[in-house]
Amino acid sequence: MFSPEYIKYIHSAEWSVRRTRALRLADYHCQVCHASNWLQVHHNNYSRLGKEIDADLIVLCAPCHYWITWMIRIRRWLAKPAHAR
């Protein structure tokens, strides 16, 4: 599902710094429900992977991350022509 480049980056010191910055900017709270536990940093897009700007990332708690990921998948599925689903 994820490319080797993505996996390598997510385990890098550079990502750790970028992730910490995103968490700090969000005041260590989910940007959807404001929870402060189970926080994850989600990429809004991957076009600048490794060179993200602040707007490329959003801090989410695990439940919101799960929900948003499924909403994105459903939107992509619905965007397909009916015969391709």
QUIZIRA-V739640 format. One record per helix or strand of 2 or more residues. SS is the DSSP state (h for helix, s for strand). FROM is the first residue (numbers start at 1). TO is the last residue. If there is no record, write none. Layout:
BEGIN
ss	from	to
SS	FROM	TO
SS	FROM	TO
END
This chain:
BEGIN
ss	from	to
h	4	10
h	13	25
s	39	43
h	54	56
s	57	61
h	62	79
h	82	84
END
